[in-house]
Amino acid sequence: MSEITTDQVAHLANLARIALTGAEIEKLTGELGAIVDAIAKVSEVAGVDVPATSHPIPLVNVFRPDVVGPTLTAAQALAGAPEHDGSRFKVSAILGEEQ
């Protein structure tokens, strides 16, 4: 088992501004230790002859050609809006900043 201490977990929680109880710190200490141990085991196996991978199965993006289809006019899009100025939707400020 790795040497993750409760002091280290409490320090990390403080840096992340996460309030943890003593019981939560104890639990996370064990869980983080297990994670660090698992990473160490993988590091032992991964040698210079093992190529790095980001995914175990090769992935390929599937694209389709862009095809212009039927779209709404600006007037049709704005027709259902609670508020608009004729060319744009009007929404109230969400951060308390009045414009």
N, C-alpha and C positions, 0 to 999 in steps of 0.2 A: 504494500500500500504506500502511496506517495505521502509526502510530508506536508500536506495542506493543513494549516492550523486554523483554529477558530479566530485567532487575531487577524489572519490574512483575510478570511471571509468577512469579518466585521469591517475591516479596512476597505475591501472592495465594495461592500454594501454602502458604506459611507461615501465613497467616491461616486457611486451611482445614485446616491441620494435615495436609497431604499431602506426603509425602517424595518428591521428584522428583530424578532424576539430571540431570546437565548436558545429556545428549542429549535427555531428555524435556522439559526446559525449552526447549531450542532448537526442538524439534518443535512444542510447544504455542504458542510465540511466533508462529510462522508461521500456525498454525491459528487462533489467536485474532485475529491481524491480518486474516485472510481473512474471519472472521465480522464483525468491526467494519466492514470495507469493504462487505460485503454489506448490512449494516444502513444504512450511509450511502447506498448506491444507492437503497434502498427509501425512505429519508427524502427524497431528492431528488425522487422521483416523487410521493410523497404530499403533495399540496398542500391548501390550505384547501377547495378544491372537491371533494375526494375524501373521501367519508364513511368513517369508521373502521368496520372490520368485525372480528368475532372469528372468523368462519369464512366461507369463500368460498361455501358452499352453505347456504341457510337450513335450519336444523334445527328439527324439531318433535318434542316428546316424545310418545311413543305410550304411552298408559296404558290399562289395562283395569280394569274395576270389580273391587274386591276381592270374592272369593267364598269363603265359609267352606267348606272341604272337610274330608275326614276327617283327624283328627289323633290322635296318640298320647295316651293318658292318662299321668299322671306315673309311675305304676307301670310301664307298658309302656316308657317312655323310660328309666327307671332300671334296668330288668331286665337290660340288656346292659352296664351300667356296671361297671367293675372295683371301684369304691368309691362309695358314696353314703351319705347320712345319713337316708334315708327320703323326703326332699323335694328334695334337691339333689345334684348331682354333687360328689364330693370329689376334689380334685387336689392334688398336692404343690406346695409353694411353688417358684416358678421364679427368684426373685430373692434367694434365701437368707434370706428373712424368714419366720420361724416365727410361726404364729398360734395 
